Amino acid sequence: MAASYQAKPLIVGRRLDNLRELQSEIGERFNVPCEIIVADQREIEGREKIAAKVIELKVNAAFLAAGLTSAGPFDASRADAYAEVIGTNVAGFTDLLARLIAIFRQQPFESSIIAVSSLAGETSVPFQAVYGASKAYVSTLMRALSVELAGTGVSVGSFAPGGIDTDMAALSDLKWGKFGLMDVDRCATLAVDALVHRRSFAIPGMGNRLTYLASRALPRSLMSRLAALPYRRPQ
């Protein structure tokens, strides 16, 4: 966003050292001022802090990328991990989104929101079942809101990539390693394109789009079995 549009980012994250590093990089590479907020989307104090800064800076676009996963077989022993996933990907996301929409609707200029969903929310993913379900929620909610908000000057949409070569993918116990994972920079470029062009739903990459179309044509049970193939099955 800074490189292509000279946007002045407001970056939110939980780790101050990572935020400061990115802030410095953006300033040095693109000569663009960048503000940071240390906040956790799961916490109401964090969401309030984000909303207050959005009002102060008159932000006109939001890219909602915060998300957690929990990989492995569905099991009661993972209840705490599931609560964190739902708290970030569903509950915290919903409240922050509602706050941003309310702020943007009061502003005299058009604004855009893109939320990162996942192809996992379209096909379901065994061994990341709660994560996939949380992303199905994101996609469904954003589709509905894109209709509700038509004509208000606030556009919303979801961006649904497949696997990306990130730390999250490294924690997903994929037996084929990085095979089939999209490059981070390419994915980010396509995500920004979806934000700028106010798309209500976008899937990056031909392979991912074909997978999505297959998920609509083939039986859901078959797609679920195919989606399980990249994961190491528990012994």
C-alpha positions as CSV (number, residue, x, y, z in Angstrom):
1,M,0.0,0.0,0.0
2,A,2.9,2.4,0.8
3,A,4.9,1.3,-2.2
4,S,2.1,1.5,-4.9
5,Y,-0.1,4.3,-3.5
6,Q,2.0,6.2,-1.0
7,A,-0.6,5.3,1.6
8,K,0.1,6.3,5.2
9,P,-0.5,3.1,7.1
10,L,-1.8,2.6,10.6
11,I,-0.5,-0.8,11.5
12,V,-1.9,-2.9,14.3
13,G,-0.3,-5.9,16.0
14,R,0.4,-7.6,19.3
15,R,4.2,-7.4,19.1
16,L,5.8,-3.9,19.5
17,D,9.2,-5.0,18.2
18,N,7.7,-6.3,14.9
19,L,5.7,-3.1,14.5
20,R,8.6,-0.9,15.0
21,E,10.7,-2.8,12.6
22,L,8.0,-2.5,9.9
23,Q,7.5,1.1,10.7
24,S,11.2,1.8,10.1
25,E,11.2,-0.2,6.9
26,I,8.3,1.6,5.4
27,G,9.7,5.0,6.3
28,E,13.2,4.2,4.9
29,R,12.0,2.5,1.7
30,F,9.1,4.6,0.7
31,N,9.5,7.9,2.7
32,V,6.0,7.4,4.1
33,P,5.0,8.1,7.7
34,C,3.5,5.1,9.5
35,E,1.7,4.9,12.8
36,I,1.6,1.8,15.0
37,I,-0.8,0.5,17.6
38,V,0.0,-2.4,20.0
39,A,-3.4,-4.1,20.4
40,D,-5.0,-7.6,20.6
41,Q,-8.1,-8.0,18.5
42,R,-9.5,-10.4,21.1
43,E,-9.5,-7.7,23.8
44,I,-12.2,-5.0,23.9
45,E,-9.5,-2.5,25.1
46,G,-7.5,-3.3,21.9
47,R,-10.6,-2.8,19.7
48,E,-11.4,0.5,21.4
49,K,-7.8,1.7,20.9
50,I,-7.9,0.9,17.2
51,A,-11.3,2.6,16.7
52,A,-10.1,5.8,18.5
53,K,-7.0,6.0,16.3
54,V,-9.1,5.5,13.2
55,I,-11.3,8.4,14.1
56,E,-8.3,10.6,15.0
57,L,-6.4,9.9,11.7
58,K,-9.6,9.9,9.5
59,V,-8.6,6.5,8.1
60,N,-10.5,5.7,4.8
61,A,-9.6,2.0,4.2
62,A,-9.1,-1.0,6.4
63,F,-7.4,-4.3,5.7
64,L,-8.4,-6.8,8.4
65,A,-5.8,-9.6,8.4
66,A,-5.6,-10.7,12.1
67,G,-6.1,-14.4,12.4
68,L,-5.1,-17.5,14.3
69,T,-5.3,-21.2,13.5
70,S,-5.1,-24.5,15.4
71,A,-3.9,-27.5,13.5
72,G,-4.5,-31.1,14.4
73,P,-7.4,-33.5,15.0
74,F,-10.4,-32.0,16.7
75,D,-10.1,-32.8,20.4
76,A,-11.4,-31.6,23.7
77,S,-7.9,-31.0,24.9
78,R,-7.6,-28.2,22.4
79,A,-10.5,-26.2,23.9
80,D,-8.3,-23.3,24.9
81,A,-6.8,-23.1,21.5
82,Y,-10.2,-23.1,19.8
83,A,-11.4,-20.3,22.1
84,E,-8.4,-18.2,21.0
85,V,-9.2,-18.9,17.3
86,I,-12.9,-18.0,17.8
87,G,-12.0,-15.0,20.0
88,T,-9.8,-13.5,17.3
89,N,-11.3,-14.7,14.0
90,V,-15.0,-14.4,14.9
91,A,-15.9,-12.5,18.1
92,G,-13.1,-9.9,18.0
93,F,-13.3,-9.5,14.3
94,T,-17.0,-8.9,14.3
95,D,-16.9,-6.2,17.0
96,L,-14.0,-4.4,15.3
97,L,-15.7,-4.6,12.0
98,A,-18.9,-3.1,13.4
99,R,-16.9,-0.3,15.0
100,L,-15.1,0.5,11.7
101,I,-18.3,0.5,9.6
102,A,-20.0,2.9,12.1
103,I,-17.0,5.3,11.9
104,F,-16.7,5.1,8.1
105,R,-20.4,5.7,7.6
106,Q,-20.1,9.1,9.4
107,Q,-17.2,10.2,7.2
108,P,-17.9,12.5,4.2
109,F,-15.7,10.4,1.8
110,E,-15.9,6.8,0.5
111,S,-14.1,4.1,2.3
112,S,-13.3,0.4,1.8
113,I,-12.8,-2.6,4.1
114,I,-11.3,-6.0,3.1
115,A,-11.2,-8.9,5.5
116,V,-8.9,-11.8,5.0
117,S,-11.0,-15.0,4.8
118,S,-9.6,-18.2,3.4
119,L,-10.2,-20.8,0.8
120,A,-10.5,-23.1,3.8
121,G,-13.8,-21.4,4.6
122,E,-15.2,-22.4,1.2
123,T,-14.1,-26.0,1.1
124,S,-13.7,-26.9,4.8
125,V,-10.4,-28.3,6.1
126,P,-10.1,-31.4,8.2
127,F,-7.3,-31.0,10.8
128,Q,-7.9,-27.2,10.8
129,A,-11.7,-27.5,11.2
130,V,-12.3,-24.7,13.7
131,Y,-10.1,-22.3,11.6
132,G,-11.9,-23.2,8.4
133,A,-15.3,-22.7,10.1
134,S,-14.2,-19.3,11.4
135,K,-13.2,-18.2,7.9
136,A,-16.5,-19.4,6.5
137,Y,-18.1,-17.1,9.0
138,V,-16.0,-14.2,7.7
139,S,-16.8,-14.8,4.0
140,T,-20.6,-15.2,4.8
141,L,-20.7,-12.1,6.9
142,M,-18.9,-9.9,4.4
143,R,-21.1,-11.1,1.5
144,A,-24.2,-10.1,3.4
145,L,-22.8,-6.7,4.5
146,S,-21.7,-5.9,0.9
147,V,-25.4,-5.9,0.0
148,E,-26.5,-4.1,3.2
149,L,-24.0,-1.3,2.7
150,A,-24.6,-0.8,-1.0
151,G,-25.0,2.9,-1.7
152,T,-23.6,4.1,1.7
153,G,-20.1,4.9,0.5
154,V,-18.7,2.1,2.5
155,S,-17.7,-1.0,0.6
156,V,-16.8,-4.3,2.3
157,G,-15.4,-7.5,0.9
158,S,-13.5,-10.7,1.7
159,F,-10.2,-11.9,0.3
160,A,-9.9,-15.7,0.3
161,P,-6.4,-17.0,-0.4
162,G,-5.3,-20.7,-0.2
163,G,-2.1,-21.6,1.5
164,I,0.5,-18.8,1.9
165,D,4.1,-19.2,2.7
166,T,3.9,-17.7,6.2
167,D,4.7,-18.7,9.8
168,M,1.1,-19.9,10.1
169,A,1.5,-22.3,7.3
170,A,4.7,-23.6,8.9
171,L,2.6,-24.5,12.0
172,S,0.0,-26.4,10.0
173,D,1.9,-29.7,9.8
174,L,1.7,-29.9,6.0
175,K,3.4,-33.1,4.7
176,W,4.3,-31.5,1.4
177,G,6.2,-28.5,2.9
178,K,5.9,-25.3,0.9
179,F,4.5,-27.0,-2.2
180,G,1.5,-25.1,-3.5
181,L,1.9,-22.2,-1.1
182,M,1.6,-18.7,-2.6
183,D,4.4,-16.2,-2.2
184,V,3.6,-13.6,0.5
185,D,4.4,-10.6,-1.7
186,R,2.3,-11.7,-4.6
187,C,-0.6,-12.5,-2.3
188,A,-0.3,-9.1,-0.6
189,T,-0.2,-7.3,-3.9
190,L,-3.5,-9.1,-5.0
191,A,-5.0,-8.3,-1.6
192,V,-4.3,-4.6,-2.0
193,D,-5.8,-4.7,-5.5
194,A,-9.0,-6.1,-4.0
195,L,-9.1,-3.4,-1.5
196,V,-8.4,-0.5,-3.9
197,H,-11.0,-1.9,-6.5
198,R,-13.6,-2.5,-3.7
199,R,-14.2,-6.1,-4.6
200,S,-16.9,-7.9,-2.5
201,F,-15.1,-11.3,-2.9
202,A,-11.7,-12.1,-4.3
203,I,-9.6,-15.3,-4.6
204,P,-6.0,-14.9,-5.7
205,G,-4.3,-17.3,-8.1
206,M,-5.7,-19.5,-10.9
207,G,-5.2,-22.7,-8.8
208,N,-7.1,-21.3,-5.9
209,R,-10.0,-20.1,-8.2
210,L,-10.2,-23.6,-9.8
211,T,-10.3,-25.1,-6.4
212,Y,-13.2,-22.8,-5.4
213,L,-15.1,-23.7,-8.6
214,A,-14.5,-27.4,-7.9
215,S,-15.9,-26.9,-4.4
216,R,-19.1,-25.6,-6.0
217,A,-19.4,-28.4,-8.6
218,L,-18.2,-31.5,-6.6
219,P,-19.9,-33.1,-3.6
220,R,-18.9,-31.4,-0.4
221,S,-17.9,-34.7,1.2
222,L,-15.4,-35.3,-1.7
223,M,-14.0,-31.8,-1.4
224,S,-13.5,-32.3,2.4
225,R,-11.5,-35.5,1.8
226,L,-9.4,-33.8,-0.9
227,A,-8.7,-30.9,1.5
228,A,-7.3,-33.3,4.0
229,L,-4.7,-34.7,1.7
230,P,-1.9,-32.1,2.4
231,Y,-2.0,-32.7,6.2
232,R,-0.1,-35.4,8.1
233,R,-2.7,-37.7,9.7
234,P,-2.3,-38.3,13.4
235,Q,-0.8,-41.8,14.1
